[in-house]
Amino acid sequence: MTLFSKIAAGEIPSYKCAEDDRFYAFLDIDPVTKGHTLVIPRKEVDYIFDMDDDDLAAFELFAKKVARAVKAVFPCRKVAQVVLGLEVPHAHIHLMPMNSEADVDFRHHVKVEDAEQKEIAAKIFKAFQELG
């Protein structure tokens, strides 16, 4: 079981932003920007393009809804979508509020305290639920 599968199963604590029976979204613990959210499939697959077409399409639609919730909480020009990362062998999408491309620089991270992460996650979760 991967680290991300354990997070989605609730075995490891996370800052939950959204979920359904197939996908889970949570705040990155080492964010590039405030509101940096990871979206994962509950089904373990290492490489996003190894997902079957129906699962990949549903994954993107779920991520789109999460991105709309992130944008509602963090008004910005766009929410960046980045597929990057080899550390965890589990497909995932990074969603980050951005006003310029400089906002999506993985060489720089921001420190966000636990209380603020909890508040951000709750706001994104609420916005996600309100999207229906």
N, C-alpha and C positions, 0 to 999 in steps of 0.2 A: 504494500500500500504506500503510495507516495505521500510526501508531506502535504501537498495540496488536497489529496483525498482525505487525509486525516483532518485537515481544516474544515472541509466541506461536511464531514461527518460529525463535527463538533468535538472531536477528540483533542484537538489543539485549539485554544481560544483564537478568535479573530474579530475584526471589526466588520461585521456583516453589513453589507449594503443592499443586497438583493439575493433572492433565490427562488427557484422553482424545483420541480422534481428532476430536471435534467442539468441545471446549471447553478452556479454559485458565484457571487461577487463579494469581494472584501477589500478593505484598504491595504495597500502595500505598507509593510512595517518600516521600510527604508525609502520613503517617497521622494520622487523627483520634484513634485509639486504637492501642495495641499490638495486633497481630493484624489490623489493617484490611486486608482482602483484596479484590482486584478479580477478578471472574469475567467472562470474555468468550467470545463464540463465535469460533471460528477463521474462520468465514465472515464476511466483511465486510458489516456492515449498520449504518447510522448510528443508527437509532431502534429501540429494543427492540420496539415494537409494529408495526414493519414486518416482523418475522420471521414466517414462516408458522407456523401453529398447532402443527404437530408439532415444529418447531425450538424454538419458545418453550416448549412443555411440557418438552422434553428439557433445555433450558437451565435452567429452574427446578428440575428434578429434580437436575441436576448441582450447582447452587448450594445446594440443600438438603443434599446430601452434604458439600459443602465447609463449610457452616455447622455441621454436626454435628462435623466435624473441628476447626474453630475452637473450638467450645464444649468439646471434649475437652481442648484445649490451654490454653484460657483459661476456666476455670469461671466462669460468669456466669449471670444470670437468663435472658437471651435473646441471640441474635445478631440484630442489626438488619440489615434488608435495605433498601437505599436505591438507587433508580434516579435518578441525578442526574449532571449533567455535560455541558457543551457544548464543552469544550476539545478533546476528541478525538472525531472523527466515527466512533465505533465503539461499538455497544451495550455496556453494561457494568453490572454490579451491584456495589455496595459491600456488603460484609459486615463488621460490626464488633461485637465483644463488648460487651455493655452490661449494666449493673446499674441504670441510670436513664436517662431520656431525655436528661439533660444530657451523657451520654457520647457522644451522637451530634450534636455541635455542630461544623459544618464551619467555623466561624469560629476554632476553636482546634485546633491540631495539636500532636502530641508529637514530640520528637526521639528517634529510635531509631538507634543506631550500626549500622554495616554488620555487624559481628560478631553483634550481637543479632538483626538482621533475618535473617541467614543461619540462626541457631539457631531462630528462630521458624518460618521457612519449612520447615525440615527437620522440625520437630515436627508441623506441620500436614500436611505431605506424608505422614509416617509414619502419622498418625492417619487420614488419608484412605484410604491403602492398606489399613489394618486394617479399615476399614468394609466392604471387599469390593466 
